Each structure stands twice: as C-alpha cells, then as structure tokens.
C-alpha cells in the first residue's frame, strides 16, 4: 500500500508560514509552508522541477539555493556534510545552502530562497509561480 505524503496546506493544526521563492527564470511565488517541512519538500510540492536527486539525504548537491543576507543569521549553520556538498558546486558562495537541509520553523516565517539554475531539471518548464 502506498503511503500518501501530506502537503503543508493539508495540515489544519500547523501554522501557515510564508516562504518566498525566486526562480532562475525571474519568476517568484509564495508556496504554502509549515513548521517541520524541508524547503526542498516545499519546492517539490509546489511544482518546482528541482533535481534533489538524493531525495534530501544530503549526499548530492542538486538542491542548491541562495539565501539573502538578512536570513542567513537566522538559519542554523550548515553541517560538515552540507559544507562538503556545497564545496562540490563551482558557483557556491557564502549565501549557498542545500534546500534539503533547511527546515521551516516559526522563526523562518517569510524566508526567501533563490533556486539556482544548476538545481533545476532542464527538460521541464517551470510552471510554479
């Protein structure tokens, strides 16, 4: 039997949070977000064709996002594993993070993420936003 993965909008008892997503094509939108969901999951739920090849296990670097400066200090620091994966991305800088390692909390209400072109599945037209 296949288990249904719930979408944040389905969770009546979790607070709605804001997540602002900037796409490589210049589009932007605010998908539903809730405490405890990884940003990578929220991007997928919203139809963003993010690669995230490892499914969130932090063993690839295909969910690369950038975080604006105002938000960086509110995020927990990256783990050694995340830093090692970020080192594999030639265009990574101090604003780079892996979306699979960012978990929404009430303190992150309004978080902005900029999905990087190297993390988008090219064969797909991004319909979100």
C-alpha positions as CSV (number, residue, x, y, z in Angstrom):
1,X,0.0,0.0,0.0
2,X,1.4,3.4,-1.0
3,X,1.6,6.0,1.8
4,X,0.3,9.4,1.0
5,X,2.7,12.3,1.6
6,X,0.8,15.2,3.1
7,X,1.1,18.7,1.7
8,X,1.5,21.6,4.1
9,X,-1.8,23.0,3.0
10,X,-3.5,19.8,4.2
11,X,-2.3,20.2,7.8
12,X,-5.0,22.1,9.7
13,X,-3.2,22.2,13.0
14,X,0.1,23.6,11.8
15,X,0.6,27.3,11.4
16,X,0.9,28.7,7.9
17,X,4.2,30.2,7.2
18,X,5.4,32.3,4.3
19,X,8.2,31.2,2.0
20,X,9.2,33.4,-0.9
21,X,10.8,31.5,-3.8
22,X,12.7,33.2,-6.5
23,X,13.2,31.1,-9.7
24,X,16.0,31.2,-12.2
25,X,13.6,32.5,-14.9
26,X,12.8,35.6,-12.9
27,X,9.5,34.3,-11.5
28,X,8.6,34.3,-7.9
29,X,5.9,32.9,-5.7
30,X,4.9,32.0,-2.2
31,X,4.0,28.4,-1.8
32,X,2.3,27.0,1.3
33,X,4.8,26.3,4.1
34,X,4.5,24.8,7.6
35,X,6.8,24.1,10.6
36,X,8.9,20.9,10.1
37,X,8.9,20.8,6.3
38,X,12.2,21.0,4.5
39,X,12.4,23.7,1.9
40,X,13.2,21.1,-0.7
41,X,9.9,19.3,0.0
42,X,8.0,22.6,-0.2
43,X,9.6,23.3,-3.6
44,X,8.6,19.9,-4.9
45,X,5.1,20.2,-3.5
46,X,4.7,23.5,-5.4
47,X,5.8,22.0,-8.7
48,X,9.3,23.5,-8.9
49,X,11.3,21.0,-11.0
50,X,14.2,20.8,-8.5
51,X,16.6,18.0,-9.1
52,X,17.2,17.0,-5.4
53,X,18.5,13.6,-6.7
54,X,19.2,12.1,-3.3
55,X,15.7,13.0,-2.0
56,X,17.0,15.0,0.9
57,X,19.7,12.7,2.3
58,X,22.5,15.4,1.8
59,X,24.5,13.1,-0.4
60,X,24.2,15.2,-3.6
61,X,24.3,18.9,-4.2
62,X,21.3,19.2,-6.6
63,X,19.0,21.3,-4.4
64,X,21.3,24.4,-4.4
65,X,19.6,27.6,-3.2
66,X,20.9,31.0,-2.2
67,X,19.7,32.8,0.9
68,X,19.7,36.6,1.1
69,X,21.9,38.1,3.8
70,X,19.1,39.1,6.1
71,X,18.1,35.5,6.6
72,X,21.5,33.8,6.8
73,X,21.9,34.5,10.5
74,X,18.5,33.1,11.4
75,X,19.4,29.7,9.8
76,X,21.2,27.0,11.7
77,X,24.8,26.8,10.5
78,X,25.4,24.1,7.8
79,X,26.7,20.7,9.0
80,X,30.0,19.4,7.9
81,X,28.2,17.1,5.4
82,X,26.4,20.1,3.9
83,X,29.6,22.1,3.6
84,X,31.3,19.2,1.9
85,X,28.5,19.0,-0.7
86,X,28.5,22.8,-1.2
87,X,32.2,22.6,-1.9
88,X,31.3,20.4,-4.9
89,X,29.3,23.3,-6.5
90,X,31.7,25.6,-8.5
91,X,29.3,28.6,-8.2
92,X,28.6,28.2,-4.5
93,X,29.4,31.1,-2.2
94,X,28.6,32.2,1.4
95,X,24.9,32.6,0.6
96,X,24.6,29.0,-0.8
97,X,22.7,26.3,1.1
98,X,21.1,23.0,0.3
99,X,17.3,23.2,0.4
100,X,17.1,19.7,1.8
101,X,18.9,20.8,4.9
102,X,16.7,23.8,5.6
103,X,13.7,23.0,7.9
104,X,11.0,25.6,8.3
105,X,10.4,27.0,11.8
106,X,8.2,29.8,13.1
107,X,11.4,32.0,13.2
108,X,11.8,31.5,9.4
109,X,8.3,32.8,8.6
110,X,8.9,34.8,5.4
111,X,12.2,33.1,4.4
112,X,13.4,33.9,1.0
113,X,15.2,31.4,-1.2
114,X,16.7,31.8,-4.7
115,X,16.7,28.5,-6.5
116,X,19.8,28.1,-8.6
117,X,19.9,27.2,-12.3
118,X,22.1,24.2,-11.5
119,X,19.3,22.7,-9.4
120,X,16.5,22.9,-12.0
121,X,15.6,19.9,-14.2
122,X,16.2,21.5,-17.7
123,X,13.7,19.4,-19.6
124,X,10.8,20.8,-17.6
125,X,9.1,24.1,-17.9
126,X,8.8,25.6,-14.5
127,X,5.1,26.3,-14.1
128,X,5.2,27.3,-10.5
129,X,4.8,31.0,-9.7
